[in-house]
Amino acid sequence: MLATVTYADHLKVIGGLNLSRFSGQLFSEDIWKYRTGFEAGFGYEIPFGSHLALEIDGMFIQKGSRQEHRENGHYYYTIHSVLNEISFPVLLKFRLKAGTFPYILAGGEISFIVSSNARVGKNDVEIYVIPPETKSSYQSLLFGCGFGWATGRISPFIEARYHLGLADIFEESYAVSRKQKAIVILIGFEF
């Protein structure tokens, strides 16, 4: 007798917060610092059995960085950079156990930058400047882990992800390289 088991696709609603910053060596004594942002979007999960699944997400993500400008050991001002992106992560998810489950995930994403801006603060005066030429898209690697509760039709989950940018996000830059990094905490519901 041959028995088959079917696993249904899942729709997901996802949202959360991130800490992001640029990485790269600067020509001065400047220091990259993390800034907070948010993410929200939808996901679609296609299972390949009880332990493996492919997840494709569509997310709005706000990333960026803070750059503290220093000379001769003295702090002068901070540049607050913000990137608003539409991102499409494609992830392989491995569940350690069916039902209420911990899982790990890995994959990549392509992000399309829809807007960017920078604000310079110096002596309590804020000046808005045009940032360097921003690329329209860039790619990142994603790694993460999470925990979900199988509670019936609607299953909640919590997830941590790490985004590692693969390329400079600006066409021309006074930095050697400015790649985006982000640490993300997401919560959501799977239907």
C-alpha positions as CSV (number, residue, x, y, z in Angstrom):
1,M,0.0,0.0,0.0
2,L,1.3,3.4,-0.9
3,A,0.5,6.3,1.4
4,T,1.2,10.0,0.4
5,V,1.1,13.1,2.6
6,T,0.4,16.5,1.2
7,Y,1.7,19.7,2.7
8,A,-0.2,22.9,2.1
9,D,1.3,26.2,1.1
10,H,1.2,29.0,3.6
11,L,0.7,32.7,3.4
12,K,2.5,34.8,6.0
13,V,2.1,38.3,7.4
14,I,5.4,39.6,8.8
15,G,6.6,42.7,10.6
16,G,9.3,43.8,12.9
17,L,12.3,46.1,13.8
18,N,15.9,46.1,12.7
19,L,19.2,47.5,13.6
20,S,21.2,48.4,10.5
21,R,24.4,50.2,9.6
22,F,26.8,50.6,6.7
23,S,30.2,48.8,6.8
24,G,33.3,49.8,5.1
25,Q,36.5,51.7,5.8
26,L,36.3,55.5,5.8
27,F,39.2,57.8,5.0
28,S,38.8,59.7,8.3
29,E,38.3,58.8,11.9
30,D,34.5,58.5,11.3
31,I,32.7,55.6,13.0
32,W,29.6,53.7,11.6
33,K,26.9,53.2,14.2
34,Y,23.6,51.3,14.1
35,R,20.2,53.0,13.5
36,T,16.7,51.5,14.1
37,G,14.2,50.9,11.3
38,F,11.2,48.8,10.6
39,E,10.0,46.1,8.2
40,A,6.6,44.9,7.1
41,G,5.4,42.6,4.4
42,F,4.0,39.2,3.2
43,G,5.5,35.8,2.6
44,Y,4.6,32.7,0.7
45,E,5.9,29.3,1.9
46,I,6.0,26.2,-0.3
47,P,6.8,23.0,1.8
48,F,8.8,20.1,0.4
49,G,7.9,17.7,3.2
50,S,7.6,18.1,6.9
51,H,11.1,19.6,7.4
52,L,12.1,21.6,4.3
53,A,10.3,24.6,2.7
54,L,11.0,27.4,0.3
55,E,9.9,30.9,1.4
56,I,9.5,33.9,-0.8
57,D,8.8,37.3,0.8
58,G,7.9,40.8,-0.3
59,M,8.9,43.4,2.2
60,F,9.1,47.1,2.8
61,I,12.3,47.7,4.8
62,Q,13.8,50.9,6.2
63,K,17.5,50.6,6.7
64,G,20.4,53.0,7.0
65,S,23.2,54.0,9.3
66,R,24.6,56.7,11.5
67,Q,28.1,58.1,10.8
68,E,29.8,59.9,13.6
69,H,32.3,62.4,12.1
70,R,35.5,62.7,14.2
71,E,38.8,64.5,13.7
72,N,41.8,64.3,16.0
73,G,39.7,62.3,18.5
74,H,37.0,65.0,18.8
75,Y,33.3,64.4,17.8
76,Y,31.9,67.0,15.4
77,Y,28.5,65.8,14.1
78,T,26.5,62.8,13.0
79,I,25.1,62.0,9.6
80,H,21.8,60.0,9.7
81,S,21.3,58.1,6.5
82,V,18.0,56.4,5.6
83,L,17.3,53.9,2.8
84,N,13.7,52.9,2.0
85,E,13.6,49.6,0.1
86,I,11.4,47.0,-1.4
87,S,13.0,43.7,-0.8
88,F,12.4,40.1,-2.1
89,P,14.1,37.5,0.1
90,V,14.2,33.9,-1.2
91,L,14.9,31.5,1.7
92,L,15.3,27.8,2.3
93,K,13.8,26.9,5.7
94,F,14.7,23.7,7.6
95,R,12.4,22.7,10.5
96,L,14.0,20.7,13.2
97,K,10.7,19.2,14.2
98,A,7.1,19.1,12.8
99,G,4.4,20.9,14.7
100,T,5.6,23.4,17.3
101,F,9.0,23.9,15.8
102,P,12.3,25.7,15.9
103,Y,13.8,26.3,12.4
104,I,16.8,27.7,10.6
105,L,16.8,29.6,7.3
106,A,19.3,30.8,4.7
107,G,19.1,32.4,1.3
108,G,19.5,35.7,-0.5
109,E,17.6,38.8,-1.3
110,I,17.5,41.5,-3.9
111,S,16.6,45.0,-2.6
112,F,15.3,47.9,-4.7
113,I,16.0,51.3,-3.1
114,V,13.0,53.5,-3.6
115,S,14.4,56.5,-1.7
116,S,17.4,57.6,0.3
117,N,18.2,60.7,2.3
118,A,20.7,62.0,4.8
119,R,20.4,64.5,7.6
120,V,23.5,66.2,9.0
121,G,23.3,67.5,12.6
122,K,25.9,70.0,13.8
123,N,25.6,72.2,16.9
124,D,21.9,71.5,17.1
125,V,21.3,72.7,13.5
126,E,20.0,70.1,11.0
127,I,20.9,70.5,7.3
128,Y,19.4,68.3,4.7
129,V,21.9,67.2,2.0
130,I,21.8,65.0,-1.1
131,P,23.6,61.8,-0.4
132,P,26.0,60.2,-2.8
133,E,24.5,58.6,-5.9
134,T,22.5,55.7,-4.7
135,K,22.3,52.4,-6.7
136,S,18.8,51.3,-7.6
137,S,19.3,47.8,-6.2
138,Y,21.8,45.5,-4.4
139,Q,22.0,41.9,-3.1
140,S,22.4,40.5,0.3
141,L,22.8,37.1,2.0
142,L,20.4,36.2,4.7
143,F,20.7,33.9,7.7
144,G,18.4,33.3,10.5
145,C,16.5,31.2,13.0
146,G,13.0,31.2,14.4
147,F,10.3,29.4,16.4
148,G,6.7,28.8,15.4
149,W,3.7,27.4,17.1
150,A,1.4,25.2,15.1
151,T,-2.0,26.2,16.6
152,G,-4.4,25.4,13.8
153,R,-5.4,27.7,10.9
154,I,-3.3,30.7,12.2
155,S,0.1,29.9,13.6
156,P,2.3,32.7,15.2
157,F,6.1,32.8,14.8
158,I,9.1,34.8,15.9
159,E,12.2,35.1,13.9
160,A,15.7,36.6,13.9
161,R,17.5,37.4,10.6
162,Y,20.9,38.7,9.7
163,H,21.3,40.6,6.4
164,L,24.8,40.8,4.9
165,G,25.1,43.2,1.9
166,L,27.3,41.9,-0.9
167,A,28.1,45.1,-2.7
168,D,28.5,48.9,-2.2
169,I,25.1,50.6,-2.3
170,F,26.4,53.9,-3.7
171,E,27.9,54.4,-7.2
172,E,30.4,57.0,-6.0
173,S,31.5,57.2,-2.4
174,Y,34.1,58.8,-0.3
175,A,34.3,55.6,1.6
176,V,36.2,52.6,0.3
177,S,33.0,50.5,0.5
178,R,29.6,51.0,2.0
179,K,27.7,47.7,2.3
180,Q,24.5,47.3,4.3
181,K,24.3,45.1,7.4
182,A,21.1,44.5,9.4
183,I,20.0,42.5,12.4
184,V,16.2,41.9,12.3
185,I,13.6,40.7,14.8
186,L,10.3,39.7,13.1
187,I,7.0,38.5,14.3
188,G,4.2,37.2,12.2
189,F,1.3,34.8,11.5
190,E,1.2,31.9,9.1
191,F,-2.2,31.0,7.4
